[in-house]
Amino acid sequence: MAEIRVKDIDEDTFERLTALANERGWTINEVALRALRYALGLSNEHLSGQDRQDIATMRGVWNQVENQAFHEAIEAFRQVDSGPTFESPNRKKQA
């Protein structure tokens, strides 16, 4: 495998590399390699933004296709003429 040396790393970048390494139990080299692979489009692993994506998913961010599918499903329920699912099918409706 090839090796490279990165010189003149600013203090903030080095502190962030160190913090990520400590949080995940990785070496600084592992963090740097994963960050480099992500930056070059060789990985989908976003090291620092995972929580933001999780929150976006939890709050219900849908794309246009998912939104359309949801509205179609709701419309299908509006077309069904039935009572609550816990009622017996033989029970007559009371007026």
Secondary structure, 3 states (H helix, E strand, C coil): CCCCCCCCCCHHHHHHHHHHHHHHCCCHHHHHHHHHHHHCCCCCCCCCCHHHHHHHHHCCCCCHHHHHHHHHHHHHHHHCCCCCCCCCCCCCCCC
